[in-house]
Amino acid sequence: MRRRAVRRPRPRPPAALVLPAVLCAAFLAVPLAGVLVRTPWPELAGQLASPAVVRAFGLSLLVSGWALLLSLVLGVPLAWLLARTDFPGRALVRSLVLLPMVLPPSVAGVALLHGFGRGGLLGGPLEALGVALPFSTAGAVVAAAFVAMPFLVISLEGALAGIHPRYEEAAATMGATLPQTLRYVTLPMVTPSLAAGAALCWARALGEFGATITFAGNLPGVTQTLPLQVYLLLQSDPAAATSVSLLLLAVAAAVLIALRGRWLGHTH
């Protein structure tokens, strides 16, 4: 019969830390509560169903979906290499992964322009292939993936680093190839972390604003995602901007509630 784990009672928090902790929680909660209080609830459905908001929301889903796919295709192999191999410049590569997380959004957009824009480092080769990223939906996808991919890579790298190599070594001694080992041994063990990283990556891509407006512009139906729609509504209809902000807030909260701290290794 399986014995139930006995949970030890947690120690009481030090009194000196309670007040700063409460103030910190309030500091984070007050702006979010302000959105809830200021939302025009009677007009909420009509504002969210307006053609411009529906179009921006559909574009946001498209952009964030493609950004997630791009992050999975490129980020999963990079996370595996960072966690499983030792190569020259590894610390530099990890720093490059983390950099978009701390860059100012406008700086990220300028960097994308100088990297992939018409006059950028790869602008000429891309134009030769018929690819023009700035002020296009593809450019919005690239901007979203640039700022969101680190969440996937870091989550997955941490999970892979936490798996003892003996499991993969045992599979290799039984004749499993590397792809087979990854598919039947490694992937099932990191699936929760992969799912958590993918969810965070998608949520971050859905909410991307600064790099998108700098690199891809704000073109209705082309690059005007929901966060950019909020920016426009703030100038003409603040109440509608609050309603759309509530929608984005609800999506972000739903992702975090669904994860329940799994990206930090907690399950309860």
Secondary structure, DSSP 8 states (H G I E B T S, - for coil): --------------HHHHHHHHHHHHHHHHHHHHHHHHS-GGGHHHHHTSHHHHHHHHHHHHHHHHHHHHHHHHHHHHHHHHHH---TTHHHHHHHHHHHHHS-HHHHHHHHHHHHSTTSTTHHHHHHTT---TTSHHHHHHHHHHHHHHHHHHHHHHHHHTS-HHHHHHHHHTT--HHHHIIIIIHHHHHHHHHHHHHHHHHHHHT--HHHHHHT---TTTT--HHHHHHHHHHH-HHHHHHHHHHHHHHHHHHHHHHTTGGGT---
